[in-house]
Amino acid sequence: MKKWILCSLLSCLPYLLVWSQTTQEEFTYITKGYKRQISEGLDASKKGYEFEQIEKLEYEEEGKPVVFTFTKMNHEKEGLKAVIMTFEKNEKMHTFCIPHPDTKDVVWLPAIQQFNNFWLDRQRFPYFSSAFMKMMHLHEFKKMEKKEE
């Protein structure tokens, strides 16, 4: 009986890994649909998904806000599908999809290309660097808080 259960679980493992991947449809939604909904002040809901804000980092440059937001995109049955990163400056929003690590190259490569094309601009890169460093610090700080509890 134990062998049968183990074989059943092992045979399901590839399907579990596939479910957690970011699909082309999800990538397109994040980079186009999500951006449009948020920019127009609408709810970013998508049937079968939940959005959970991880962190919001705000700066000010010349009296104008610069905002980074990191949001989890969770599928109600399959779990974490992607992380959405938004960057707002001068009332313009840019959205980036950070795909699930098990996602196929057909989605990863366009995500990387979009990301690199935007941040290669030396005017923008310092924002990304500082947001990345703060996110890492906040992540480690939260881990330390959990250990203390």
Stockholm file with secondary structure:
# STOCKHOLM 1.0

chainA/1-149         MKKWILCSLLSCLPYLLVWSQTTQEEFTYITKGYKRQISEGLDASKKGYEFEQIEKLEYEEEGKPVVFTFTKMNHEKEGLKAVIMTFEKNEKMHTFCIPHPDTKDVVWLPAIQQFNNFWLDRQRFPYFSSAFMKMMHLHEFKKMEKKEE
#=GR chainA/1-149 SS CHHHHHHHHHHHHHHHHHHTSCCHHHHHIIIIIIHHHHHTTCCCCCTTEEEEEEEEEEEEETTEEEEEEEEEEEETTTEEEEEEEEEEETTEEEEEEEECTTCCHHHHHHHHHHHHHHHTSTTTHHHHHHHHHHHHHHHHHHHHHHHHC
#=GC SS_cons         CHHHHHHHHHHHHHHHHHHTSCCHHHHHIIIIIIHHHHHTTCCCCCTTEEEEEEEEEEEEETTEEEEEEEEEEEETTTEEEEEEEEEEETTEEEEEEEECTTCCHHHHHHHHHHHHHHHTSTTTHHHHHHHHHHHHHHHHHHHHHHHHC
//
